[in-house]
């Protein structure tokens, strides 16, 4: 038991947190700071102070990932570090998966509010571990290590690091599970647990942790990696204090958060126009055919309506009022995950060149309505793959901000959305032959961190190079992924045609891969991404959404015979209606219109396929430059049939030249024809409204869509009122779902 408070000036941590919350509420500024005194008195010293702390965090990250880390962490840098105030507000952050910077803040606040100061005690050298989404985390797969930093007898901050694990011991192998439907399927939970003292992780914790996951070696490596980084940060902070003095440090960390808050508001004022912005986004969760558990057999679509209010002072309100309900699936999102998502995108779209810390968090008011998928308030649910809802939902924020950026003339900053970082093919198996016989391998390529970005208002989206949760996206090397998923060697990886959303500027494109099971037994395999409907809110100003995903695999194949006779095998699925799998393979070929599947069992010589996501487009495809369309054809980004139908471009492939040649005249005529056809087919808004309303009143909506709207109507009176008014429906209107 600690009797002497560890906060500043004899206060307890709880008292400090209460005070800081009171200041924000009453004065709107961090700790009631009205003048940035240190910055005004000596701006050079102030900026140097920020740069030295920031540099310490970046180098802690770079060093830690080389000290010890699992392949996901090492190959694509799936980790980040941050420094927090005693109350848990982030002061400065490293590079990396910035989605977690605010999440760890909530973990510190949880420990403060639960009075960890009294029990289990917070002492110099203590180590805490957290992976509970109910106290700030995204999912159990993300594991956070937090250590307190003391100066003399006072707690002066926290260092935190987070990594994404390959396996956290859930219902099946994998890191973003599909078949988890309740907390007890999510894997091992550490709810802000003390796991060490005197800078040493306790042996009993490590014994337990190793037995709780399928990849104990990687788990242990990553625990060492995070602790190493945290200790480096602590050393750097103590050196800083020795150099600049404790009083300077204490004042600096508060001023710099207040400055972060002001910077955010200034950027909002500069780049957006006050007003109300709205966007709609959706995600399909098709579990009716897939789920094993009887009560999970439901097809759902999530409703993710977003409203952003920009106020004159540059502050922002973000509301998901009208969101549909949670469900017996792993896509439920706790509030901490939502805040993480909001934060990582705001730093990318608005404050990328400035001081990044929790100041930005304080400049935004949020409404994640309780009882919905984005704040279920029920810790018995599964939170294993919240990304399923979070990723599509925040495309709405990108779109709202893009309308504002467009209005201010920042056309190059527009980005209506991004590809879904899904279809990380997952699972694992056991080697049945070779030098590693008997050992387990895990399927977890992190190629998913290279998706197509949405187009801007002046150029195409970035191809295969963007992940919304890690601004330093990197799809990694096949050779590295094969090192630890040895039982499923790649047969190919190449550009997949027709993935990007069409537009004057097309979305970023993406690729596809084929792999085969070899030398293994007991292989589980599954994956997830948008399938029946495109994720998110689609393109902008006439741009189209990207192509959706689907599932394709072949079992009981003749791959051995193909290999022995050196015959052709499928390298992809460029045209699903005339598939290479069907042409080149003998066996049971399975195609599903949706992509999210529960685990299946695979055997040697079975062949799997996956396709990554393109980004949404911007502007009318008929305005796309003909030379750009030629390039798309030459590079295999689009096939000729789509180029004719959507871009109105007439082209012919010249075998002898090895390129596509455009028929300029034919293109002009075709584009005119398409414009005339559009005019003929177009409806007035009133006719369109009538037609859509009829679907509601005549019970023509599909079951998952009805379920989605019935949940939104039940969960929000405001949303219900607006829905009924817009469609002119009676007060007692109900959507019946059987
Ligand atoms: Mn994660």
Boltz pocket constraint, residues with backbone or C-beta under 6 A from the ligand:
constraints:
  - pocket:
      binder: B
      contacts: [[A, 138], [A, 139], [A, 141], [A, 142], [A, 163], [A, 164], [A, 165], [A, 175]]
      max_distance: 6.0
